[in-house]
Amino acid sequence: MSVDKVKAYFAQYGMEERVMEMEHSSATVELAAEALGCEPCRIAKTMSFLQGDRAILIVAAGDARVDNKKYKAQFHTKAKMIPRDDVEEWIGHAPGGVCPFAIRQGVAVYLDESLKRFDIVYPAAGSGNSAIGLNLTELEQYSGAVGWIDVCRY
């Protein structure tokens, strides 16, 4: 299971206990916010895109939407999300549990500026009923992010 891969990933940092598994689904921003008792904007959703023959992840605030003009200016290509049925093959996690941890090698992770409004955010942790609370420094460190970008509007 992907959540087990994420727990094993965080175990190397002594943080596996911080991975939360909920009884109810947290597969969407709204469900995750309800399960965690926080505002939807604090959910750090991870979106999967194809750029030619490589996949990238963009982690953004739950209330953010990709702005196509900003995306094209940043990456010099049109935004093309990975089809739902192909996400697990490209990323290593199924939709609802996609996160920037314990992913397939070669997948680049970017953090969107929309997250910088918050001290703590909650990305998924590999399954449709898991999450981990991280501050932005931790998110940047443990996601192995290439860097911060501004491709969303909220």
Phi and psi restraints in degrees (value plus and minus 20) as a CYANA .aco file:
   2 SER   PHI     -83.2   -43.2
   2 SER   PSI     -55.2   -15.2
   3 VAL   PHI     -82.9   -42.9
   3 VAL   PSI     -53.5   -13.5
   4 ASP   PHI     -87.2   -47.2
   4 ASP   PSI     -56.8   -16.8
   5 LYS   PHI     -84.1   -44.1
   5 LYS   PSI     -60.6   -20.6
   6 VAL   PHI     -87.6   -47.6
   6 VAL   PSI     -62.1   -22.1
   7 LYS   PHI     -81.7   -41.7
   7 LYS   PSI     -62.6   -22.6
   8 ALA   PHI     -83.3   -43.3
   8 ALA   PSI     -59.0   -19.0
   9 TYR   PHI     -79.9   -39.9
   9 TYR   PSI     -68.2   -28.2
  10 PHE   PHI     -93.8   -53.8
  10 PHE   PSI     -40.6    -0.6
  11 ALA   PHI     -80.7   -40.7
  11 ALA   PSI     -53.7   -13.7
  12 GLN   PHI     -84.6   -44.6
  12 GLN   PSI     -36.2     3.8
  13 TYR   PHI    -129.8   -89.8
  13 TYR   PSI     -13.6    26.4
  14 GLY   PHI      49.0    89.0
  14 GLY   PSI       8.6    48.6
  15 MET   PHI    -138.6   -98.6
  15 MET   PSI     -11.1    28.9
  16 GLU   PHI     -80.8   -40.8
  16 GLU   PSI     -46.8    -6.8
  17 GLU   PHI     -88.0   -48.0
  17 GLU   PSI     -38.5     1.5
  18 ARG   PHI    -100.7   -60.7
  18 ARG   PSI     -33.5     6.5
  19 VAL   PHI     -92.8   -52.8
  19 VAL   PSI     102.6   142.6
  20 MET   PHI    -122.0   -82.0
  20 MET   PSI     113.6   153.6
  21 GLU   PHI    -135.2   -95.2
  21 GLU   PSI     103.1   143.1
  22 MET   PHI    -118.1   -78.1
  22 MET   PSI     137.2   177.2
  23 GLU   PHI     -88.5   -48.5
  23 GLU   PSI     -55.2   -15.2
  24 HIS   PHI    -125.5   -85.5
  24 HIS   PSI     141.6   181.6
  25 SER   PHI     -79.9   -39.9
  25 SER   PSI     122.0   162.0
  26 SER   PHI    -147.6  -107.6
  26 SER   PSI      10.2    50.2
  27 ALA   PHI     -94.0   -54.0
  27 ALA   PSI     -34.0     6.0
  28 THR   PHI    -143.1  -103.1
  28 THR   PSI     145.2   185.2
  29 VAL   PHI     -76.6   -36.6
  29 VAL   PSI     -67.1   -27.1
  30 GLU   PHI     -83.2   -43.2
  30 GLU   PSI     -66.1   -26.1
  31 LEU   PHI     -84.9   -44.9
  31 LEU   PSI     -60.1   -20.1
  32 ALA   PHI     -84.3   -44.3
  32 ALA   PSI     -63.9   -23.9
  33 ALA   PHI     -82.0   -42.0
  33 ALA   PSI     -62.0   -22.0
  34 GLU   PHI     -84.3   -44.3
  34 GLU   PSI     -65.5   -25.5
  35 ALA   PHI     -84.2   -44.2
  35 ALA   PSI     -54.4   -14.4
  36 LEU   PHI    -113.6   -73.6
  36 LEU   PSI     -32.2     7.8
  37 GLY   PHI      49.8    89.8
  37 GLY   PSI      20.4    60.4
  38 CYS   PHI    -151.8  -111.8
  38 CYS   PSI     154.2   194.2
  39 GLU   PHI     -91.9   -51.9
  39 GLU   PSI     122.9   162.9
  40 PRO   PHI     -75.1   -35.1
  40 PRO   PSI     -53.2   -13.2
  41 CYS   PHI     -83.5   -43.5
  41 CYS   PSI     -41.7    -1.7
  42 ARG   PHI    -103.1   -63.1
  42 ARG   PSI     -26.8    13.2
  43 ILE   PHI     -97.0   -57.0
  43 ILE   PSI     105.5   145.5
  44 ALA   PHI    -111.6   -71.6
  44 ALA   PSI      71.5   111.5
  45 LYS   PHI     -97.7   -57.7
  45 LYS   PSI     123.7   163.7
  46 THR   PHI    -133.4   -93.4
  46 THR   PSI      96.0   136.0
  47 MET   PHI    -125.2   -85.2
  47 MET   PSI     119.9   159.9
  48 SER   PHI    -126.5   -86.5
  48 SER   PSI     108.0   148.0
  49 PHE   PHI    -148.7  -108.7
  49 PHE   PSI     131.9   171.9
  50 LEU   PHI    -122.7   -82.7
  50 LEU   PSI     115.8   155.8
  51 GLN   PHI    -148.7  -108.7
  51 GLN   PSI      74.2   114.2
  52 GLY   PHI      46.8    86.8
  52 GLY   PSI    -139.9   -99.9
  53 ASP   PHI    -123.8   -83.8
  53 ASP   PSI       2.5    42.5
  54 ARG   PHI    -152.2  -112.2
  54 ARG   PSI     134.6   174.6
  55 ALA   PHI    -125.3   -85.3
  55 ALA   PSI     127.0   167.0
  56 ILE   PHI    -151.9  -111.9
  56 ILE   PSI     138.0   178.0
  57 LEU   PHI    -138.8   -98.8
  57 LEU   PSI     119.6   159.6
  58 ILE   PHI    -141.3  -101.3
  58 ILE   PSI     102.5   142.5
  59 VAL   PHI    -120.1   -80.1
  59 VAL   PSI     104.3   144.3
  60 ALA   PHI    -158.2  -118.2
  60 ALA   PSI     144.3   184.3
  61 ALA   PHI     -82.9   -42.9
  61 ALA   PSI     130.4   170.4
  62 GLY   PHI     -79.2   -39.2
  62 GLY   PSI     -44.7    -4.7
  63 ASP   PHI    -116.9   -76.9
  63 ASP   PSI     -14.2    25.8
  64 ALA   PHI    -111.2   -71.2
  64 ALA   PSI     130.2   170.2
  65 ARG   PHI    -148.3  -108.3
  65 ARG   PSI     123.2   163.2
  66 VAL   PHI     -85.9   -45.9
  66 VAL   PSI     110.8   150.8
  67 ASP   PHI    -115.8   -75.8
  67 ASP   PSI      94.2   134.2
  68 ASN   PHI     -78.6   -38.6
  68 ASN   PSI     -57.1   -17.1
  69 LYS   PHI     -87.2   -47.2
  69 LYS   PSI     -63.8   -23.8
  70 LYS   PHI     -84.6   -44.6
  70 LYS   PSI     -61.5   -21.5
  71 TYR   PHI     -80.0   -40.0
  71 TYR   PSI     -68.5   -28.5
  72 LYS   PHI     -83.7   -43.7
  72 LYS   PSI     -58.0   -18.0
  73 ALA   PHI     -85.1   -45.1
  73 ALA   PSI     -56.8   -16.8
  74 GLN   PHI     -93.9   -53.9
  74 GLN   PSI     -66.6   -26.6
  75 PHE   PHI    -128.7   -88.7
  75 PHE   PSI     -23.9    16.1
  76 HIS   PHI      39.2    79.2
  76 HIS   PSI      12.1    52.1
  77 THR   PHI    -175.5  -135.5
  77 THR   PSI     139.6   179.6
  78 LYS   PHI     -92.6   -52.6
  78 LYS   PSI     123.7   163.7
  79 ALA   PHI     -88.5   -48.5
  79 ALA   PSI     105.4   145.4
  80 LYS   PHI    -154.5  -114.5
  80 LYS   PSI      86.0   126.0
  81 MET   PHI     -90.6   -50.6
  81 MET   PSI     129.1   169.1
  82 ILE   PHI     -91.3   -51.3
  82 ILE   PSI     111.5   151.5
  83 PRO   PHI     -76.1   -36.1
  83 PRO   PSI     120.6   160.6
  84 ARG   PHI     -67.2   -27.2
  84 ARG   PSI     -64.2   -24.2
  85 ASP   PHI     -89.4   -49.4
  85 ASP   PSI     -34.3     5.7
  86 ASP   PHI    -126.0   -86.0
  86 ASP   PSI     -26.3    13.7
  87 VAL   PHI     -78.6   -38.6
  87 VAL   PSI     -69.2   -29.2
  88 GLU   PHI     -81.6   -41.6
  88 GLU   PSI     -59.4   -19.4
  89 GLU   PHI     -82.7   -42.7
  89 GLU   PSI     -61.9   -21.9
  90 TRP   PHI     -97.1   -57.1
  90 TRP   PSI     -60.1   -20.1
  91 ILE   PHI    -122.1   -82.1
  91 ILE   PSI     -58.4   -18.4
  92 GLY   PHI      87.7   127.7
  92 GLY   PSI     -24.4    15.6
  93 HIS   PHI    -152.2  -112.2
  93 HIS   PSI     126.4   166.4
  94 ALA   PHI    -100.9   -60.9
  94 ALA   PSI     136.7   176.7
  95 PRO   PHI     -72.4   -32.4
  95 PRO   PSI     120.7   160.7
  96 GLY   PHI      77.7   117.7
  96 GLY   PSI     -45.1    -5.1
  97 GLY   PHI    -143.3  -103.3
  97 GLY   PSI     -14.3    25.7
  98 VAL   PHI     -81.8   -41.8
  98 VAL   PSI     110.4   150.4
  99 CYS   PHI    -168.0  -128.0
  99 CYS   PSI     148.9   188.9
 100 PRO   PHI    -109.2   -69.2
 100 PRO   PSI      -0.1    39.9
 101 PHE   PHI    -138.9   -98.9
 101 PHE   PSI     121.6   161.6
 102 ALA   PHI      35.2    75.2
 102 ALA   PSI      27.9    67.9
 103 ILE   PHI    -120.1   -80.1
 103 ILE   PSI     151.3   191.3
 104 ARG   PHI     -83.7   -43.7
 104 ARG   PSI     125.5   165.5
 105 GLN   PHI     -81.1   -41.1
 105 GLN   PSI     121.2   161.2
 106 GLY   PHI      72.1   112.1
 106 GLY   PSI     -26.9    13.1
 107 VAL   PHI    -104.9   -64.9
 107 VAL   PSI      98.8   138.8
 108 ALA   PHI    -103.6   -63.6
 108 ALA   PSI     120.3   160.3
 109 VAL   PHI    -134.0   -94.0
 109 VAL   PSI     112.8   152.8
 110 TYR   PHI    -143.6  -103.6
 110 TYR   PSI     123.7   163.7
 111 LEU   PHI    -128.7   -88.7
 111 LEU   PSI     107.8   147.8
 112 ASP   PHI    -105.0   -65.0
 112 ASP   PSI     124.4   164.4
 113 GLU   PHI     -75.9   -35.9
 113 GLU   PSI     -42.1    -2.1
 114 SER   PHI     -79.8   -39.8
 114 SER   PSI     -41.2    -1.2
 115 LEU   PHI     -97.3   -57.3
 115 LEU   PSI     -40.8    -0.8
 116 LYS   PHI     -88.3   -48.3
 116 LYS   PSI     -23.3    16.7
 117 ARG   PHI     -97.5   -57.5
 117 ARG   PSI     -32.1     7.9
 118 PHE   PHI    -141.3  -101.3
 118 PHE   PSI     129.5   169.5
 119 ASP   PHI     -99.9   -59.9
 119 ASP   PSI     -64.5   -24.5
 120 ILE   PHI    -142.8  -102.8
 120 ILE   PSI     116.1   156.1
 121 VAL   PHI    -149.4  -109.4
 121 VAL   PSI     145.7   185.7
 122 TYR   PHI    -148.4  -108.4
 122 TYR   PSI      70.3   110.3
 123 PRO   PHI     -99.0   -59.0
 123 PRO   PSI     140.1   180.1
 124 ALA   PHI     -83.6   -43.6
 124 ALA   PSI     149.8   189.8
 125 ALA   PHI    -154.3  -114.3
 125 ALA   PSI      20.4    60.4
 126 GLY   PHI      81.0   121.0
 126 GLY   PSI     -28.6    11.4
 127 SER   PHI    -162.3  -122.3
 127 SER   PSI     148.3   188.3
 128 GLY   PHI     -98.6   -58.6
 128 GLY   PSI      -8.5    31.5
 129 ASN   PHI    -164.2  -124.2
 129 ASN   PSI      15.3    55.3
 130 SER   PHI    -156.6  -116.6
 130 SER   PSI     139.7   179.7
 131 ALA   PHI    -183.6  -143.6
 131 ALA   PSI     146.9   186.9
 132 ILE   PHI    -162.1  -122.1
 132 ILE   PSI     115.6   155.6
 133 GLY   PHI    -109.2   -69.2
 133 GLY   PSI     106.2   146.2
 134 LEU   PHI    -156.4  -116.4
 134 LEU   PSI     126.6   166.6
 135 ASN   PHI    -101.1   -61.1
 135 ASN   PSI     150.3   190.3
 136 LEU   PHI     -85.5   -45.5
 136 LEU   PSI     -53.7   -13.7
 137 THR   PHI     -84.2   -44.2
 137 THR   PSI     -63.4   -23.4
 138 GLU   PHI     -85.0   -45.0
 138 GLU   PSI     -63.5   -23.5
 139 LEU   PHI     -78.2   -38.2
 139 LEU   PSI     -65.7   -25.7
 140 GLU   PHI     -82.6   -42.6
 140 GLU   PSI     -66.1   -26.1
 141 GLN   PHI     -85.6   -45.6
 141 GLN   PSI     -72.0   -32.0
 142 TYR   PHI    -100.5   -60.5
 142 TYR   PSI     -37.8     2.2
 143 SER   PHI    -103.2   -63.2
 143 SER   PSI     -35.8     4.2
 144 GLY   PHI      44.3    84.3
 144 GLY   PSI      11.5    51.5
 145 ALA   PHI     -78.6   -38.6
 145 ALA   PSI     121.3   161.3
 146 VAL   PHI     -83.4   -43.4
 146 VAL   PSI     -57.7   -17.7
 147 GLY   PHI     143.6   183.6
 147 GLY   PSI    -193.6  -153.6
 148 TRP   PHI    -112.9   -72.9
 148 TRP   PSI     118.1   158.1
 149 ILE   PHI    -153.8  -113.8
 149 ILE   PSI     148.0   188.0
 150 ASP   PHI    -146.3  -106.3
 150 ASP   PSI      68.9   108.9
 151 VAL   PHI    -144.1  -104.1
 151 VAL   PSI     -11.6    28.4
 152 CYS   PHI    -141.5  -101.5
 152 CYS   PSI     142.3   182.3
 153 ARG   PHI    -144.8  -104.8
 153 ARG   PSI     131.2   171.2
